[in-house]
Amino acid sequence: MHGLIRGAILGIWAAGMTLAAQAVAETDTSNLVSRDYFRVCADPANMPFSNEQEEGFENRIASLFAEKLERPVQYTWFPQAVGFIRRTLAIGQCDVVIGFAQGHELVLNTNHYYTSAYAIVVPADSGFRDVDHLGDPRLQGKVIGVTAGSPPATHMARYGLIGDAKGYKLMVDRRAESPAEQMLADLKAGAIDAAVLWGPLAGYYARETGADVVVTPLLKEEGAPRLFYRITMGVRQGELSWKRELNSLIRRNQDEINAILTEYGVPLVDDFGRAD
């Protein structure tokens, strides 16, 4: 009998501890968010997303939200590489990362505000301007620029394209190097036959380099990894009210956000990776 009673007491205690743990996990810590400034964590040299001159589309979106909130923007600048979240958002130096892939555990994601895909960029006067997937036989034997370690590289390996490919660095300090910009410059110069890049980079640098090219989102690849991603804003874990406030701003200003993205050449697709 004593064993049954003790078991019941332990059961009640364990259930109470579980509920307490859940309550802690669900505690809203949005009181840590500044109400005097719209504090943004951003890379100082990561066009077309952001830079210290506030020329990127994430800077434009930050300014839009700051205007709606009637607060000035305040930036914390740090290269968006290893340690970015730990040394900015996590320690309370800022309150939001304007662009963060959906589902990443380092942050609490808002609703996504755009979806884009990796794209292939080819010269407009080439014989494969209408190529829309990496399995197209016309790409065999061609020199294709690709970011080393990026999702499209896996598909290229599957199709036997890596042997002839030219790789570009994935993790760099954009203050010193710009692999995406170099890839499009190489395409314009004829050093490579095609370029495969994350859509916002492809669209922006295709325009900036002045090359006569065609940018086509890669929406037909089969198997993993997928090549389209939903982009959210990131806040600290537990900041539920702040997340809801940002979700409301995204919903009410989606048309203006889309106009900014389009201005920067971002290829937009629907939530399921289909042509928008």
DRENDO-1510 file (C-alpha; in Angstrom, 1 decimal, always signed):
<recs>
REC; n; res; u; v; w
REC; 1; MET; +0.0; +0.0; +0.0 .
REC; 2; HIS; +2.8; +2.4; +0.9 .
REC; 3; GLY; +4.4; +1.6; -2.4 .
REC; 4; LEU; +1.2; +2.5; -4.3 .
REC; 5; ILE; +0.8; +5.8; -2.3 .
REC; 6; ARG; +4.5; +6.7; -2.9 .
REC; 7; GLY; +4.1; +5.9; -6.6 .
REC; 8; ALA; +1.0; +8.1; -6.9 .
REC; 9; ILE; +2.8; +10.9; -5.1 .
REC; 10; LEU; +5.8; +10.6; -7.4 .
REC; 11; GLY; +3.5; +10.5; -10.4 .
REC; 12; ILE; +1.9; +13.7; -9.3 .
REC; 13; TRP; +5.3; +15.3; -8.6 .
REC; 14; ALA; +6.6; +14.3; -12.1 .
REC; 15; ALA; +3.5; +15.6; -13.8 .
REC; 16; GLY; +3.9; +18.9; -11.9 .
REC; 17; MET; +7.5; +19.2; -12.9 .
REC; 18; THR; +6.6; +18.5; -16.5 .
REC; 19; LEU; +4.0; +21.3; -16.4 .
REC; 20; ALA; +6.5; +23.6; -14.8 .
REC; 21; ALA; +9.0; +22.9; -17.4 .
REC; 22; GLN; +6.5; +23.6; -20.1 .
REC; 23; ALA; +5.5; +26.8; -18.4 .
REC; 24; VAL; +9.2; +28.0; -18.4 .
REC; 25; ALA; +9.6; +27.0; -22.1 .
REC; 26; GLU; +6.5; +28.9; -23.0 .
REC; 27; THR; +7.3; +32.0; -20.9 .
REC; 28; ASP; +7.0; +35.1; -23.1 .
REC; 29; THR; +10.3; +37.0; -22.9 .
REC; 30; SER; +9.2; +39.8; -25.3 .
REC; 31; ASN; +9.8; +42.3; -22.5 .
REC; 32; LEU; +13.5; +42.1; -23.5 .
REC; 33; VAL; +12.7; +43.8; -26.9 .
REC; 34; SER; +13.5; +47.5; -27.1 .
REC; 35; ARG; +10.4; +49.8; -27.4 .
REC; 36; ASP; +12.6; +52.8; -28.2 .
REC; 37; TYR; +14.4; +51.4; -31.3 .
REC; 38; PHE; +13.8; +48.8; -34.0 .
REC; 39; ARG; +17.0; +46.9; -33.2 .
REC; 40; VAL; +18.3; +44.8; -36.1 .
REC; 41; CYS; +21.1; +42.2; -36.3 .
REC; 42; ALA; +22.7; +42.4; -39.8 .
REC; 43; ASP; +25.8; +41.7; -41.8 .
REC; 44; PRO; +27.8; +44.8; -42.7 .
REC; 45; ALA; +28.7; +43.6; -46.2 .
REC; 46; ASN; +26.2; +41.1; -47.6 .
REC; 47; MET; +24.5; +42.6; -50.6 .
REC; 48; PRO; +21.8; +42.3; -51.8 .
REC; 49; PHE; +20.6; +41.5; -48.3 .
REC; 50; SER; +22.3; +44.2; -46.2 .
REC; 51; ASN; +25.3; +46.5; -45.8 .
REC; 52; GLU; +26.5; +49.3; -43.5 .
REC; 53; GLN; +25.3; +51.8; -46.1 .
REC; 54; GLU; +21.8; +50.3; -45.7 .
REC; 55; GLU; +21.5; +49.6; -49.4 .
REC; 56; GLY; +20.2; +46.0; -49.2 .
REC; 57; PHE; +16.6; +44.8; -49.5 .
REC; 58; GLU; +16.7; +43.7; -45.8 .
REC; 59; ASN; +17.7; +47.2; -44.9 .
REC; 60; ARG; +14.7; +48.5; -46.9 .
REC; 61; ILE; +12.3; +46.1; -45.1 .
REC; 62; ALA; +13.8; +47.1; -41.8 .
REC; 63; SER; +13.2; +50.8; -42.6 .
REC; 64; LEU; +9.6; +49.9; -43.6 .
REC; 65; PHE; +8.9; +48.2; -40.3 .
REC; 66; ALA; +10.6; +50.9; -38.3 .
REC; 67; GLU; +8.4; +53.4; -39.9 .
REC; 68; LYS; +5.3; +51.4; -39.2 .
REC; 69; LEU; +6.4; +51.0; -35.5 .
REC; 70; GLU; +7.4; +54.7; -35.3 .
REC; 71; ARG; +10.8; +53.8; -34.0 .
REC; 72; PRO; +14.3; +54.6; -35.5 .
REC; 73; VAL; +16.3; +51.6; -36.8 .
REC; 74; GLN; +19.4; +50.7; -34.7 .
REC; 75; TYR; +21.8; +48.2; -36.2 .
REC; 76; THR; +24.2; +45.7; -34.6 .
REC; 77; TRP; +26.7; +44.7; -37.4 .
REC; 78; PHE; +28.4; +41.3; -37.4 .
REC; 79; PRO; +29.4; +39.1; -40.4 .
REC; 80; GLN; +26.6; +36.5; -40.9 .
REC; 81; ALA; +28.8; +33.4; -40.4 .
REC; 82; VAL; +29.6; +31.1; -37.4 .
REC; 83; GLY; +28.8; +32.9; -34.2 .
REC; 84; PHE; +26.4; +35.5; -35.7 .
REC; 85; ILE; +23.3; +34.7; -33.6 .
REC; 86; ARG; +25.4; +33.9; -30.5 .
REC; 87; ARG; +27.1; +37.2; -30.6 .
REC; 88; THR; +24.2; +39.4; -31.6 .
REC; 89; LEU; +20.6; +38.3; -31.0 .
REC; 90; ALA; +21.2; +35.8; -28.3 .
REC; 91; ILE; +23.0; +38.3; -26.0 .
REC; 92; GLY; +20.4; +41.0; -26.5 .
REC; 93; GLN; +22.4; +43.3; -28.7 .
REC; 94; CYS; +19.5; +43.4; -31.1 .
REC; 95; ASP; +16.0; +42.0; -31.5 .
REC; 96; VAL; +15.4; +40.7; -35.0 .
REC; 97; VAL; +17.3; +39.1; -37.9 .
REC; 98; ILE; +15.4; +40.3; -41.0 .
REC; 99; GLY; +16.3; +37.2; -43.1 .
REC; 100; PHE; +16.4; +33.6; -41.7 .
REC; 101; ALA; +15.5; +30.3; -43.2 .
REC; 102; GLN; +12.3; +28.7; -41.8 .
REC; 103; GLY; +12.8; +26.0; -39.3 .
REC; 104; HIS; +16.3; +26.9; -38.0 .
REC; 105; GLU; +16.6; +26.0; -34.3 .
REC; 106; LEU; +18.8; +28.9; -33.4 .
REC; 107; VAL; +15.9; +31.4; -33.5 .
REC; 108; LEU; +12.2; +31.6; -33.1 .
REC; 109; ASN; +10.9; +32.1; -36.7 .
REC; 110; THR; +8.2; +34.5; -37.7 .
REC; 111; ASN; +5.9; +33.6; -40.5 .
REC; 112; HIS; +7.8; +33.6; -43.8 .
REC; 113; TYR; +7.6; +36.8; -45.9 .
REC; 114; TYR; +9.0; +35.4; -49.1 .
REC; 115; THR; +9.9; +32.1; -50.8 .
REC; 116; SER; +12.7; +31.8; -53.3 .
REC; 117; ALA; +14.7; +29.1; -55.0 .
REC; 118; TYR; +18.2; +28.4; -56.3 .
REC; 119; ALA; +18.4; +29.5; -59.9 .
REC; 120; ILE; +20.5; +28.8; -63.0 .
REC; 121; VAL; +21.9; +31.8; -64.9 .
REC; 122; VAL; +22.9; +31.4; -68.5 .
REC; 123; PRO; +23.8; +33.8; -71.4 .
REC; 124; ALA; +20.7; +35.0; -73.2 .
REC; 125; ASP; +22.3; +34.1; -76.6 .
REC; 126; SER; +23.3; +30.6; -75.6 .
REC; 127; GLY; +21.8; +27.4; -76.8 .
REC; 128; PHE; +20.4; +26.5; -73.4 .
REC; 129; ARG; +18.6; +29.7; -72.4 .
REC; 130; ASP; +15.5; +27.7; -71.7 .
REC; 131; VAL; +17.2; +25.1; -69.4 .
REC; 132; ASP; +15.1; +24.8; -66.3 .
REC; 133; HIS; +16.6; +21.8; -64.5 .
REC; 134; LEU; +20.0; +20.4; -63.9 .
REC; 135; GLY; +19.3; +17.1; -65.5 .
REC; 136; ASP; +19.0; +18.8; -69.0 .
REC; 137; PRO; +21.4; +16.9; -71.3 .
REC; 138; ARG; +22.6; +20.2; -72.8 .
REC; 139; LEU; +24.5; +20.9; -69.6 .
REC; 140; GLN; +26.7; +17.8; -69.9 .
REC; 141; GLY; +30.3; +18.8; -70.4 .
REC; 142; LYS; +29.6; +22.4; -69.6 .
REC; 143; VAL; +31.5; +24.4; -67.0 .
REC; 144; ILE; +29.0; +25.3; -64.4 .
REC; 145; GLY; +29.8; +27.7; -61.5 .
REC; 146; VAL; +28.3; +26.5; -58.2 .
REC; 147; THR; +28.8; +27.3; -54.6 .
REC; 148; ALA; +30.7; +24.5; -52.9 .
REC; 149; GLY; +28.6; +22.6; -50.4 .
REC; 150; SER; +25.3; +24.2; -51.5 .
REC; 151; PRO; +22.2; +22.1; -52.1 .
REC; 152; PRO; +22.4; +22.3; -55.9 .
REC; 153; ALA; +25.9; +20.7; -55.8 .
REC; 154; THR; +24.3; +17.5; -54.6 .
REC; 155; HIS; +22.0; +17.4; -57.7 .
REC; 156; MET; +24.9; +18.3; -60.0 .
REC; 157; ALA; +26.9; +15.4; -58.6 .
REC; 158; ARG; +23.9; +13.1; -59.2 .
REC; 159; TYR; +23.9; +14.2; -62.9 .
REC; 160; GLY; +27.6; +13.9; -63.3 .
REC; 161; LEU; +28.2; +17.6; -63.7 .
REC; 162; ILE; +30.6; +18.2; -60.8 .
REC; 163; GLY; +33.7; +17.0; -62.7 .
REC; 164; ASP; +33.5; +19.9; -65.1 .
REC; 165; ALA; +32.2; +22.4; -62.5 .
REC; 166; LYS; +34.0; +25.4; -61.1 .
REC; 167; GLY; +33.5; +25.7; -57.3 .
REC; 168; TYR; +33.1; +29.0; -55.4 .
REC; 169; LYS; +33.5; +29.4; -51.6 .
REC; 170; LEU; +30.5; +29.1; -49.4 .
REC; 171; MET; +31.6; +30.7; -46.1 .
REC; 172; VAL; +33.5; +33.9; -46.6 .
REC; 173; ASP; +33.7; +37.4; -45.0 .
REC; 174; ARG; +31.8; +39.4; -47.6 .
REC; 175; ARG; +33.9; +42.5; -46.6 .
REC; 176; ALA; +36.8; +40.8; -48.3 .
REC; 177; GLU; +35.3; +38.4; -50.9 .
REC; 178; SER; +32.1; +38.2; -53.0 .
REC; 179; PRO; +31.9; +34.7; -54.6 .
REC; 180; ALA; +28.5; +35.3; -56.1 .
REC; 181; GLU; +29.6; +38.5; -57.7 .
REC; 182; GLN; +32.7; +36.8; -59.0 .
REC; 183; MET; +30.7; +33.9; -60.4 .
REC; 184; LEU; +28.5; +36.2; -62.5 .
REC; 185; ALA; +31.5; +38.2; -63.6 .
REC; 186; ASP; +33.1; +34.9; -64.8 .
REC; 187; LEU; +29.8; +34.1; -66.6 .
REC; 188; LYS; +29.9; +37.4; -68.4 .
REC; 189; ALA; +33.6; +36.9; -69.3 .
REC; 190; GLY; +32.8; +33.4; -70.7 .
REC; 191; ALA; +35.0; +31.6; -68.1 .
REC; 192; ILE; +32.0; +29.5; -67.2 .
REC; 193; ASP; +28.9; +28.4; -69.3 .
REC; 194; ALA; +26.3; +28.7; -66.5 .
REC; 195; ALA; +26.0; +29.8; -62.9 .
REC; 196; VAL; +23.9; +28.2; -60.2 .
REC; 197; LEU; +23.2; +30.5; -57.2 .
REC; 198; TRP; +20.7; +31.2; -54.5 .
REC; 199; GLY; +17.9; +33.1; -56.2 .
REC; 200; PRO; +18.3; +36.5; -54.5 .
REC; 201; LEU; +22.0; +36.5; -55.3 .
REC; 202; ALA; +21.4; +35.3; -58.9 .
REC; 203; GLY; +18.8; +38.0; -59.7 .
REC; 204; TYR; +20.7; +40.8; -58.1 .
REC; 205; TYR; +24.2; +40.1; -59.5 .
REC; 206; ALA; +22.9; +39.2; -62.9 .
REC; 207; ARG; +21.6; +42.8; -63.0 .
REC; 208; GLU; +24.6; +44.4; -61.4 .
REC; 209; THR; +27.2; +42.9; -63.7 .
REC; 210; GLY; +25.3; +44.1; -66.7 .
REC; 211; ALA; +25.4; +40.7; -68.4 .
REC; 212; ASP; +22.7; +39.8; -70.9 .
REC; 213; VAL; +21.5; +36.6; -69.1 .
REC; 214; VAL; +18.4; +34.6; -68.3 .
REC; 215; VAL; +17.7; +33.7; -64.6 .
REC; 216; THR; +15.6; +30.6; -64.2 .
REC; 217; PRO; +14.5; +29.2; -60.8 .
REC; 218; LEU; +15.3; +25.5; -60.4 .
REC; 219; LEU; +11.9; +24.1; -59.5 .
REC; 220; LYS; +11.9; +20.7; -61.2 .
REC; 221; GLU; +14.7; +18.9; -59.4 .
REC; 222; GLU; +13.5; +15.6; -57.9 .
REC; 223; GLY; +14.8; +14.1; -54.6 .
REC; 224; ALA; +16.7; +15.7; -51.8 .
REC; 225; PRO; +17.7; +18.3; -51.1 .
REC; 226; ARG; +15.0; +20.7; -52.1 .
REC; 227; LEU; +16.1; +23.9; -53.8 .
REC; 228; PHE; +13.4; +26.3; -52.5 .
REC; 229; TYR; +13.3; +27.9; -49.1 .
REC; 230; ARG; +10.8; +30.0; -47.1 .
REC; 231; ILE; +12.5; +33.0; -45.5 .
REC; 232; THR; +11.3; +34.4; -42.2 .
REC; 233; MET; +12.5; +36.8; -39.6 .
REC; 234; GLY; +14.3; +35.5; -36.5 .
REC; 235; VAL; +13.8; +36.5; -32.9 .
REC; 236; ARG; +14.9; +35.0; -29.6 .
REC; 237; GLN; +13.3; +31.9; -28.4 .
REC; 238; GLY; +10.4; +32.7; -26.1 .
REC; 239; GLU; +9.6; +36.1; -27.6 .
REC; 240; LEU; +6.0; +35.1; -28.6 .
REC; 241; SER; +4.4; +38.5; -28.4 .
REC; 242; TRP; +7.2; +40.1; -30.5 .
REC; 243; LYS; +6.9; +37.3; -33.0 .
REC; 244; ARG; +3.1; +38.0; -33.3 .
REC; 245; GLU; +3.8; +41.7; -33.7 .
REC; 246; LEU; +6.2; +41.0; -36.6 .
REC; 247; ASN; +3.8; +38.5; -38.1 .
REC; 248; SER; +1.1; +41.2; -38.1 .
REC; 249; LEU; +3.5; +43.7; -39.8 .
REC; 250; ILE; +4.4; +41.1; -42.4 .
REC; 251; ARG; +0.8; +40.3; -43.2 .
REC; 252; ARG; -0.3; +44.0; -43.4 .
REC; 253; ASN; +2.7; +45.1; -45.5 .
REC; 254; GLN; +3.2; +42.1; -47.8 .
REC; 255; ASP; +2.6; +44.0; -51.0 .
REC; 256; GLU; +5.2; +46.6; -50.1 .
REC; 257; ILE; +7.7; +43.8; -49.1 .
REC; 258; ASN; +7.1; +42.1; -52.5 .
REC; 259; ALA; +7.7; +45.3; -54.3 .
REC; 260; ILE; +11.0; +45.7; -52.6 .
REC; 261; LEU; +12.1; +42.2; -53.4 .
REC; 262; THR; +11.1; +42.5; -57.0 .
REC; 263; GLU; +13.1; +45.7; -57.3 .
REC; 264; TYR; +16.2; +43.8; -56.2 .
REC; 265; GLY; +15.5; +41.0; -58.7 .
REC; 266; VAL; +14.6; +38.3; -56.2 .
REC; 267; PRO; +13.0; +35.4; -58.0 .
REC; 268; LEU; +9.8; +34.7; -56.0 .
REC; 269; VAL; +8.0; +31.4; -56.0 .
REC; 270; ASP; +4.9; +30.2; -54.1 .
REC; 271; ASP; +5.0; +28.4; -50.7 .
REC; 272; PHE; +5.4; +25.0; -52.4 .
REC; 273; GLY; +8.2; +25.9; -54.7 .
REC; 274; ARG; +6.2; +26.6; -57.8 .
REC; 275; ALA; +6.4; +29.6; -60.2 .
REC; 276; ASP; +4.6; +32.5; -58.5 .
</recs>
